[in-house]
Amino acid sequence: MGWTPLILDMKDRHVLVVGSGEVGERRALRFLEAGAQVIITAGTVSKHLKASGALEKPLEKLEKLVNWADLVVVASGDENLNQKIGEMASEKLLNRADKPERGNIIVPSSFFIGDVQICIFTQGKSPLMARQLRKKIQKVIKQEDVLQLELQHFTREILKGQLDNQKTRREVLYQILNDEIIKNLLEAGDLLAAQERAANILGVDLKAKKTRSNEEIL
């Protein structure tokens, strides 16, 4: 199957999780954190999941639940049940935790470093290596990288009001990225000073800009 990565907006979407074991609970929590409505069947919902907003419904309502769902996660230990639900949800977004190749959605190993979300997918070959790769990535990405992300966003917002040419904006962003003074400031964790340095390079007076903003509010 031709897998390709996508980021889905799951806010207020309906997610049915079949099975409440370790995998089912972990995936239910991920979708709850993304703002989805989550129902769990074929298992007992833990106190933690209930406190997080998950609902428990009986398996007897399975057909109705599948129709309700935008995404169905199959994560039970019953192979026959998994197969049955996989067939019922064949027209839905379907994640098969037991046999990923029989679904059309993969839920990869995912984690945040600041506002950066990193996903690792090993084509189902080794969850263990996904965890090991995660540890290595976490060691490589440093605090100054996350702060540089914030600085680049800060700079882009200013440039949008100054330059229409995308190529020119990109050149300025590279200038900010490679500025040695800014690098030193970010290594020291001083984002505010780095923003002031970037503003100076762009010819923007942040203090005057802040004063104008306050005047507009008043």
Secondary structure, DSSP 8 states (H G I E B T S, - for coil): ----------TT-EEEEE--SHHHHHHHHHHHHTT-EEEEESS---HHHHHHT-EE--GGGHHHHHHH-SEEEE--S-HHHHHHHHHHTTTSEEEESS-GGGSS----EEEEETTEEEEE--TTS-HHHHHHHHHHHHHHS-HHHHHHHHHHHHHHHHHHTT---HHHHHHHHHHHHH-HHHHHHHHTT-HHHHHHHHHHHHT--HHHHHHHHHHHH-
